[in-house]
């Protein structure tokens, strides 16, 4: 049955990827401005503009452009940057390593922080910890991450001079510098994620801890800690798995703002620069890779959900 479930999900993912490529290609073309004019300048002659458009393939039919781009993309060729001439896949995947490190750290902070607040809230109901968890679960989703980023930079970087305000060092080059540079941006990204996981896990745990089998465990002498960690947490994590999958996409999209604020050379910053330069080839590659990653993460989330709850296969 699991194999059938896996095949059904794969059959769903394949047309989704095709639709994604069509949407990405179509929407990028709606960006105002002519890339040829942006390259040659306002004083370019119509002859030079027409020649450059022919070199870039912009004079062809839209459908021909799409199918040519799709055929090359399926072979791993996303074209070249209009401005730098660099291969798009090389630029995207070099920046992807930076963004991936940022998102992974933010994801870990969200999961650990959300589980901590939710579990302490359930273990100590109606205590000050419970009130703090509920308050943070509401406040964390309401705070804009760009506003929080400016506050953190003002306090920890400019006032206390504890952490760098900008820049990025890979964990493979210098782990200490990496953690110093990644702490503020990952904290900005993780705040909303921590609040979401806190709220969902706390609600799920409250529901699970009130079920008959938990009450039966209590009647047999099982204390609240053992009942929570041995019986309740696994079942309560089912809806949280979906939340974590959605959270990954939210974090990936939020890097556009955070990487720009903290001058992190990731995919978010590359997307912003591509928009400002009207480098539609590079922007197509960035958006396509981001969306494909989100689709794959959602696919993995569905598989994990089926593993945790075999009833989902039916």
Buried (B, 14 or more C-beta within 10 A) or exposed (E): EEEEBBEEBEEEBEEBBEEBBEEBBEEBEEEEEBBBBBBBEEEBEEEBBEBBBEEBEBEEEEEEBBEEBEEBBEEEBBBBBBBEEEBBBEBBBBBBEBBBBBBBBBBEBBBEBBBBBBBBBBBEEEEEBBEEBBEBBEEBBEBEBBEBBEEBBEEBBEEEEEBBBEEBBBBEEEEEBBBBBBBBBBBBBBBBBBBBBBBBBBBBBBEBBEEEEBEEBBEEEBEBEEBBEEBBBEBBBBBBBBBBBBBBBBBBBBBBBBBBBBEBBBBBBBBBBBBEBBBBBBBBBBBBBBBBBBBEBBBBBBBBBBEEBEEBBE
